[in-house]
Amino acid sequence: MKIASKIVHAGRDKKWTGYSVNVPVVRASTVVFDTVSELKHATAKRGEQVPYYGRRGTQTHFAFSDAICELEGGAGCALYPCGAAAISGALLAFLQSGDHLLMVDTVYEPTRALCDKLLKNLGIETTYYDPLIGAGIKALIRPNTKVIFLESPGSITMEVQDVPAICAVAKAHNVLVMLDNTWASPLLFKPFAHGVDVSIQAATKYIVGHSDVMLGTASANEKYWPQLREASYLLGYCASADDVYLAARGLRTIGVRLAQHQQNTAQVLAYLQQRPEIARILHPSLPDHPGHAEFKRDFSGSNGLLSLVLKNGDAKAVTAFVEGMQFFKMGFSWGGYESLVTFNLNLQSIRTATVWPYAGPVVRLHIGLEDPADLIADLAAAFERFNNTLAS
Ligand SMILES: *Cc1c(COP(=O)(O)O)cnc(C)c1O
């Protein structure tokens, strides 16, 4: 089946949907049984997709998990109340006191904070590594290294990792590979086909696609799925049926949305490349981007997220840039239908294994589904405010 058809049909088995097109929203804590034998059957099968107790999920959850597995390729998919919970849930499923974790230096900042605070307090040691390390990761593996965590492209700076090279080394040392695959969504990069063991999505982003739900997923291959599922249950992670319904609904249009985000972004990039204020544009589709060769090799497309490194500028000038935009709203997250802007004045503060070579501020844009001409005009006005402030 081609991908566009898969997106429309994934997870929509009649056993979940009944007579409707979409799976119903089934809200439940208690699942009621008529006979002791039914109760016993559900108890025996409670780790599988059988109604047992609300925390284990209803058909709404089962249909969505199935859809993610069909699209991303895992053997099973656990649901979490947000992406950050999927990350903590996946890490806690496989790490214990005394273990060593290799974490990419360009990781989403809250993941770094989790390692530096909670995991450290649990006696789990983290070493950060250069996202471009590739097979060189071998030198960092210790006898107690349990997990190598990747995020590709990396947060804010978007370096693309050589996932197959890292996975090959990890396999040879019996180390589990975990990937935060949020940037790619389940469509643009196939984690399990590239050797990843556990793949994480902040479904909050492109899967939900409408900026109105927090949701996370963690999928695993056959080998690691039972342990991931059990840990997610023991930790008490579950997601609301209403939120899962909205994610399943958003998923049906992810293909056309991503294609449009990508097309709009190409037009905005062409404009930005002419701006003299920019030292560097960070987007994996650009030929000079770190990891572009791996991006071309392993990804089937790109999305609407990009960062700009400005040649110079201070907090005041950046404030003038981001305040007063018409379409780019200021705020965290991305992956919805709308354009967004955020900024970072000190990128080195969230990097420890690598040296960030630029002094200027970084502005991150999410290119939404507005008309690119309007977005470009909005950016032109922002640069004018920025320049006027610098000059004053
Ligand atoms: C947003 C994000 C998360 C966290 O997801 P939430 O749903 O906001 O908790 C994790 N990883 C990446 C790469 C993200 O962009």
The ligand as an SDF file (V2000), in Angstrom:
LIG
                    3D

 15 15  0  0  0  0  0  0  0  0999 V2000
    7.8280   19.1310   21.8070 C   0  0  0  0  0  0  0  0  0  0  0  0
    8.8440   18.0890   21.8290 C   0  0  0  0  0  0  0  0  0  0  0  0
    8.8670   17.1200   22.8300 C   0  0  0  0  0  0  0  0  0  0  0  0
    7.9130   17.1500   24.0080 C   0  0  0  0  0  0  0  0  0  0  0  0
    6.5900   16.9620   23.6390 O   0  0  0  0  0  0  0  0  0  0  0  0
    5.4090   17.4890   24.5960 P   0  0  0  0  0  0  0  0  0  0  0  0
    4.2040   16.8600   24.0190 O   0  0  0  0  0  0  0  0  0  0  0  0
    5.4360   18.9930   24.4740 O   0  0  0  0  0  0  0  0  0  0  0  0
    5.7150   17.0380   25.9800 O   0  0  0  0  0  0  0  0  0  0  0  0
    9.8260   16.1500   22.7790 C   0  0  0  0  0  0  0  0  0  0  0  0
   10.7290   16.1110   21.7860 N   0  0  0  0  0  0  0  0  0  0  0  0
   10.7360   17.0220   20.8050 C   0  0  0  0  0  0  0  0  0  0  0  0
   11.7620   16.9150   19.7330 C   0  0  0  0  0  0  0  0  0  0  0  0
    9.8090   18.0380   20.7920 C   0  0  0  0  0  0  0  0  0  0  0  0
    9.8620   18.9650   19.8280 O   0  0  0  0  0  0  0  0  0  0  0  0
  1  2  1  0
  2  3  1  0
  2 14  2  0
  3  4  1  0
  3 10  2  0
  4  5  1  0
  5  6  1  0
  6  7  2  0
  6  8  1  0
  6  9  1  0
 10 11  1  0
 11 12  2  0
 12 13  1  0
 12 14  1  0
 14 15  1  0
M  END
$$$$
